[in-house]
Amino acid sequence: MGHSVNNKEEIYEALAQRLSKTPEGAPINEHLMAILRQLYTESEAMVGSKFAAIPMPLAKIAGLTGIEESALKPILDGMSDKGLVLDIPRKDTFYYMLTPMLVGFFEYTFMRTGSNLDLKELAELFETYFHSPGVMEEIAGMDTKVMRTLIYENLIPLAVETEVLDYEKASSIIRQAGGGAISTCACRHEATHLGKACDAPLEVCMSLGGAAEWIIRKGLGKPATVEDLLEVLKQTQELGLVHLCDNVLNKPTYICSCCGCCCKVLRSINERQIFATHPSNFIPAVESENCVSCGLCAEKCQIQAIALADQADGETLPVLNSDLCIGCGVCADACPSGALTMIRREEILIPPENVKEKMKRFATEKGR
């Protein structure tokens, strides 16, 4: 495409404007522009800027862009291979949808372990972007959050077991999906390029349903049975990682196993008290008579929501910051004496019914 420098900048600015209007949002600044120039060719940026808010067939996009279908199809295929566009099978054709920033092309970029992209430079750009004023505040959502927290199921009290619904249990979500895919944790992979990664495993990101099919088709992950995914769930719980899930009631598309040092969502809580995840419907309770003051609960908490504090009677006991706690159960699972138990919260979260409802809520809450 033989555009002048000014026209080229206008193309990327139009793409940034389009991405900023997705329900999830992508605030525009110089760092976003640098990311887009790295990921999108000029042709891809022009095509991306023309996308509507709903999935579209090839013919519709051709009409919007003025590009012949025969020339447009390879561009869309290339964008899909890079995770910039989702190509969704429908009967005997595909519909295309522009991928948002998060959850979207950030993850798909760093799910790749072999790439001709400069992942170190991109890691630095994304790191700077997500720490720019207003960015995570916008992406995190307002009343409706991008993600929700799943409790460790072995900690669900027997007294309320019959009240707990399948959407609250990671194992039920996995079984209902019938399997999925396992791929590289994008946050931890990005952190390796920044020299900041912890020693938690990389291959623990779970995708489910249609999302898993897409991940497998694009070579971003490997197929996984229900048993494979349940084993990842077990292993990551043993490591004290937090299970975060797509914030929908039916057919969630992913379950992440997160640490407070690499994960974008948990780091935002740690560093700026910005919440992109709803808490689970549980919260820890301290049974002081059983506490041995070992401090494991505080040591294991990924978001520093619990700490040991000296009491007036001379005892040292865990004190919970309920405003920070997301109810994951990591602290109670680590407690060697049973002094921490998980109890039902008074206010129960019922997530949006599906992705469409979640996006609708995002758009309404953000005035879009």
Secondary structure, DSSP 8 states (H G I E B T S, - for coil): ----HHHHHHHHHHHHHHHHTSSS-----HHHHHHHHHH--HHHHHHHHT--SS-EEHHHHHHHHT--HHHHHHHHHHHHHTTSEEEEEETTEEEEEE--IIIIIHHHHHT-SS-SS-HHHHHHHHHHHHTSTTHHHHHHBSSSBSEEEE--GGGS-GGGGGG--GGG-HHHHHHHHT-EEEE--HHHHHHHHHT---SS-SS-EEEEHHHHHHHHHTTSEEEE-HHHHHHHHHHHHHTT-EEEEES-SSS--EEEEE-TTT-HHHHHHHHH----EE--SEEEEE-GGG-----HHHHH-TT--EEEEE-TTS-EEEEE-TTT-----HHHHH-SSS-EEEEE-SS-----SSHHHHHHHHHHHTT-
